[in-house]
Amino acid sequence: MGAIKLPEKSVDFFKDNQNQIFESGNLAEGPWNDKLSEKIKSICNVKEAICVNSNGSGLVALLLIYKEYYGRTSIMIQSNTMYGVKTITKTAGYNLVDLIDCQIETLMPSYEDLKKTVDNYKGELNKLVIMLSDIGGIINPDIVKIARYCKEKNIILLEDAAHSFGSTLNNKFSGTFGNAGVYSYYSTKAIFAGEGGIVVTNDKKIGNLMKDFIAYDRFKQKMEIGCNIRLPELQALMVYSVVKEYKEIIKDKLQTAKKYEEACKKFNIEYINQNGKFGNGNFYKFVIISKNKNITEFLPTIKTTTSKVYDYALGNSKAIPNKHLCLPIWFKLEESISDKVVKEIKGST
Ligand SMILES: Cc1ncc(COP(=O)(O)O)c(C=O)c1O
């Protein structure tokens, strides 16, 4: 299929500024980490933004902080998420106590799914973390209700916002609904820069612990945990170069989405709307769904697809892999590809 491209303005910005990094000799812990952090704070309207080298390292660090300073030792994650989200929990030394079911309409757990799992849980809630992943580009539509519930129950809520940088729900950015969230800028993501992650939180204490964690707390020497999971300066510039164009990237993808939406509507094919009742997504994926039938049997002519989110289930949500498909969508997607997809949609009925 076609190549995934970066905006020209991003590439030019990177090229224009890279020499300054070499000339300054400041290859780590320098001004581009600070600039990127400020940029994210202003875009996402969040108090703290700490640059790290991946979403996964940021989540592990947050979990370790909540274990060390808040006595959290147990965790729940959702059934439909990337396999690595499960490995993150054990890597941070947590006890994975349950997997929350997910709905085909959103590929994520509803408030009711989450509440049911918590109601069935016999352990202590003040030792529990729930880590939810936004899937496909939209924010979990029930996140406000879920965050309120977690607060009432004294459960820590972390948002794995690996897929959802730039997405909003009622004008609020992903990653800012729970106690903390983490974005990913890994190569395949909606807004991508190769590698990188950013931890966001409105909790100053967590922000400060995180800043010290990524420097092994080698200056203050108060913490017993910490590791270098920092973002190199060149990579901070790279992420900055892409992030500053995030609106342009989403706007471009919206055109492809509209083309698919029109075809889907015409042929009564259900899709996850990223520009309506589920807020404004970043179109990481364009997901079509078939609630009742196996989707490849229902739509046999649709062959031009990208990887599913996901083709496996970690828990009970075993039906989801067979009931959705992802259509190609990325910045400057070749028209020949989207035309081919539309033809395949037409051919399916
Ligand atoms: C849902 C989800 N969470 C977390 C991650 C991890 O992101 P990173 O590769 O930046 O650690 C990914 C990446 O594939 C993901 O899809």
The ligand as an ORCA input file, in Angstrom:
! r2SCAN-3c Opt
* xyz 0 1
  C      -3.341      1.010     22.956
  C      -1.855      1.197     23.015
  N      -1.296      1.475     24.187
  C       0.031      1.667     24.299
  C       0.864      1.572     23.214
  C       2.343      1.739     23.411
  O       2.874      2.886     22.791
  P       4.460      3.040     22.651
  O       4.900      2.205     21.513
  O       4.686      4.509     22.431
  O       5.046      2.583     23.947
  C       0.336      1.290     21.966
  C       1.228      1.209     20.789
  O       1.172      0.383     19.957
  C      -1.068      1.076     21.860
  O      -1.621      0.766     20.683
*
